[in-house]
Amino acid sequence: MRAMPFAIIIVIGWLYVTVLVAANEPTITSGIISFLFYGALPCGIILYLSGSKIRRQRKRYREMMAERNKENDAD
């Protein structure tokens, strides 16, 4: 089961909520700060963590292909 599509849905929903919260802040500065700390930072963490398995698989694949190329070059 792939976790990335579910993480993207969660991120979109959370960003929508934080934009609405930031729009209701009394000043622009507090709106930007609340969006960054309640919206962008948690969403970045969620996307990073949900993509870690994919990054590991890609790294393993690249290492496997490099090893295979070494074996073919040695022949």
Secondary structure as GFF3:
##gff-version 3
##sequence-region A 1 75
A	DSSP	alpha_helix	4	23	.	.	.	ID=ss1
A	DSSP	alpha_helix	28	35	.	.	.	ID=ss2
A	DSSP	pi_helix	36	40	.	.	.	ID=ss3
A	DSSP	alpha_helix	41	50	.	.	.	ID=ss4
A	DSSP	alpha_helix	52	74	.	.	.	ID=ss5
###
